[in-house]
């Protein structure tokens, strides 16, 4: 009985340690000028960042084989509210989230915020998005409004670049918030590629801190 009790305590302690370690590794993230850990030169708080729809690609919102909206250009702009540290991740409140050259009218109602976490064993990061809401005037259903929700969902992957051309690959599911028709799909897929345009030519590596 004593051995079983000791084994149980050991299991609980190990689980607690694993949970603590997991939480720490998930939050400890910085943008770095070099592929190195620890990072000697990280992007400072207040850095303005911009991404544009990658040339030659198309942003697409769809449900099954049915495309609701496509755009060939757009801009994403934000400012690092946190530079990241050993206890926090990188946060980027979004100032501008717009698309143009689209097949239908659209508007971003809430720009939201992105968070980035380093991916173990790489210089890339995984991204979450919360508080984002977009309205599109679809051909099929009229006005449809979709959201990421307020708690945050997986947005996609940020791929590092020494040349300052980091790429965001978006593959995310948005949920219907409201619309002029009940026919608006309950969820839609959003696929897109953004490429870093500012700071221009600045290397971007996602590193644990």
N, C-alpha and C positions, 0 to 999 in steps of 0.2 A: 504493500500500500504506500509506504514511504517513497519507494522508487517511482511508482506511478505519479505521485504528487509532485516529485521533483521534475519528472519528465514533462508534466503538464505546465509547470512554471517556466521551464526552459522553452517550450513551444510558444507560450504567450510572450516571453521576452524577445524571442527571435522575431515573432510577427511584428511586435512593436518597433523593433529596430529597423526591420525592413520597410515598414510604413514611413518611419521618420526619414530613412535614407532616400526613399522614393520621392517623398515630398520635397526634400532638399535638392535632389538632382533635377526635379521638374522646374523649380523656380530659379535656380542659379544660372542666369544666362546674360551674356553681353554681346553687343556687336563689336567686333574687333577688326583692326586694320591688318592683322596678320593671322595666319592659321597657327595659333599657339595657345597653350594652356599652362599656366595662367596667362591672361591677356595683359600685355604691357601697355597697349595703346588702344583704349576702347572709345567708341563713339560717345561723346558727352551728352548729358541731359540737355534738352533744348534743340538738338540737331533737327533741322528740317529735312524731311525725306519725301521724295516724289517717285511715283512709278507711272508708266504709261502702258496702254495696251501694246503688247509686243508687235512690231511691224510684221505684216504678213499673216497675222492670226486674227481670229474673230471671237469676241465674247459672245457666249450663247446661253440662253435660259430656255429650258425645254422640259417637256413631260412626255416620256416615251419617245415616239418618233415625231411628236408635235412640237415645233419650235414656236415659242411665244415671242422672243425678241432676240435680235442679233445686232451687234455693234462692232465696228472696225476700229474705233478709237475711243479714248477716254483717259481720265487722269485721276490718280489717287494721291492725295497730299496729307501729310500729318507731321506731328512734332513729337519727338521722344519725351514723354513725361517722366520716364525713368530710364537711366542708363544701364540698369541691371546691376546686380551685385550678388553676393553669396547668399542673400536671403530673399531677393526679389527678381522677377523676370522683367523683360523689356515690354513696355506698354506704349502704344502709339494711338492716342486719340486722333481720329480722322477729321481733318478740316474740310476736305473736298473729296467727293466720291461721285464723279460724273461720267456719263457716256455720251458719245456723239456719233454721227454717221450710222444711225440705227434705222431699222426697218419700221419701228413704231415709236411713238412718243413715250418718254419716261422721265421720272424725277426721283432723286434720292430724298426721302422724307426725314430719315435719321441716318447720319453718317456712321455712328458707332465707334468702336475701339477695337484695335488688334492687340493680341499678346503673342509673343514669340518665345518658344522654349527650345533649347538646344537638343539635337538628336544625338544620343550617345554613339560614339565611334565615328562621327562625321563632323563637318564644319557647316552643316545645314541646320535648318530649324523647322519645327512644326508650328502652325499658326492657328489661333482661335479668333473668332469674331463675335462680338456681342453688341446689341443695341442698334443693329443695322436694319433699315426698312426702305424698300423700294417700290415705287408705283410704276406700272407699265400699262399702256393703252393698247391692249392686244387686239388683233384683227378678229380672233375667234370668240373672245369672251367679254370684250369691253375692258373696263378698268379692273386690274387685278393688283393687289398689294401683298407683298411677301416680306417676311422678316427672318432674321437670324435668332430672334428671341433675346431676352435680357441676360440670360445666364451664361451664354457663350457656347458656340459649336465649333467643331473642327473645320477650318477654312481651307487648308491646303499646306503646301510645303514651300519654304524659302530656300532656294539653292544659292550657295555662296559664289562669289566671283572676285578674283584678284584684280580684274580690270574695271571693277565698279559697274558691272552689268548683272547684278543679282536678279534672279527671276522668281516671281511668285506664281506657282501653279495652283490655281483654284479648282477644286472639285468638291462642291458642297451642296447640301440639300436645304432649301429654304421652305418655310411653312407659310401657308396662306393666312394672312391676318384679316383681310376683308376684301370685298370687291363688289362691283355692280351686278355681278351674276354669280349664282351658286354653282355655275359650271366651271368657274376658275378652278384648276386642279388644286387639290389639297396641299400637295407638295410639288416642287419643281427642282430640277438640277441646274446648277450654275457652273459652267466650265469656262475658264479664261486663263490667259497668261499675261502677267504684267512684267515689265522690265525696268530696272532702276534707272532713273534719269537725274536724280539729285540726292546727295552730293555727287556731282558729275565726276567720274573717274576715280571715286574713292572706294578702295577695296572693302568688301563686306563679308566677314566670316562670322558665323554664329557659334559662339564658344561658351562652354560652361565656365562659371566664375569660381 
